Amino acid sequence: MKKIKSTNPELVSLIRSLRKKTRESEAKIWRAVANYLSQSRQRRITVNLSKLNRYTETGETVVVPGKVLGAGKINHSLNVAAFTFSQQARSKILKSKGKYMSIPELMDKNPKGSGVKIIG
């Protein structure tokens, strides 16, 4: 298990709840997300909407263990969960008739993590 390097209490709490959910539901996807989030800030993932548009299809659910930025266009509806979103990314996701949510919301809706892709 990786040591948590962050001093952000919200991030530390999220990593702990991801690890707890992994033990409870035996879903390895939440452990992978926790490991990505426990990296240093410099190595944390940032993804543009253009990348999400390229590697996803209509109606998919993806999780980004980091930040979603608003560069690029999104042509189809998509459910995106991430640690943080830029304002521009939020508005573009909503314009494409998609949904954005936090990672804990996604864990509550889909505890097993089935059908969820990690993009990063």
N, C-alpha and C positions, 0 to 999 in steps of 0.2 A: 504494500500500500504506500502511495506517495505521500510525503509530508506536505501539508498545506502551507504554502509560502506567503499567502496573502494575509493582509491585516484588515481587509474589508469584511466587516461582520456579516453583511448580507451574503457575500460570496462563500464565506466559511460555513455559514448555516446551510446554504444550498448544496455544497459539496457533501456535507454530513448527511443531509436528507437523501441525496442521490445514492450514497453508499448504503444507507439504511434500507431504501427501497430495493436495492439490488439483493440484499440479504432476504428481505421479505418475499419478493416476487420471483426471485431467481432469474431476473432479466439482466443479462450481461451488458445491454446497451447503456443502462444508467451508470454502470461502473466505468465504461469507456468515456462517457460524458464527464464524469467526475474527474477522471484522470486528465482529460484535456483542460478542464477548468482549474486544476490545481497547479498547472504550469506557471512559470513566471509571467509577468505582464507583457514582457517583450515577445514571448513565444505564444501568447494567447491568440486565438483565431479571430480574424476579421474577414467577413465575406461581403462582397458587393451583390446587389440584386441581379446583375448581369450573369454572375456565376450560378445563382440559384435558378435563373431562367434557363440556362444552358443545360444543367444536369438534372432537371426535374420535369415532370409531366403534370397535366391538369389534375387537381384534386389530391396530390400527394401531401404527406406530412413529413416535414424535415425539422431537425433540431440542429442549431448552430451553437456549439459550446464557446461562445464569445459574443462578438458584436456584429450586427447586420447593418451595412452602410447602404446609402441610397443611390450609388452610382449605377447607371444602366437602366434598362427597361425590363418590365416583367409582363409577359404576354398572356399568361394563364393564371387561373386561380390556384392558390397554394396556401397551405397551412404551415406557418413558420413559428417555431419556438426558439427563443434565444435568451441569453443572459441580458443583453441590452440591444436596443434599436436606436438608430438615428431618427429624427423627426421626419426627414425626407423618405426614409425607408418605410416607416409606418404609413405615411400617406399614399405611397405608391402601391403598397400591398393592399390597402383598402380599396384603391381605385381599380385594381385588377379583380375585385370581388373575392379576395382571399382573406385570411384571418392571421393575425399575429397574436402570440401569447407568450407568457413566461414559461420557463422550463418546469416549475412546480405545477402550473396549470396542466401542462401536457402529461406530467406524471400522474396527476389525479384522473385525467380522462382516459389514459391508456397505461395502466400500471405494468403490463407485460411488455410494453414497447413494441408491440407487433405492428409491422407496416411503417415503421418510422426509420428514416434515413438520417445518418449523421453527415452533414456537409461541412467541409473545412479544409 
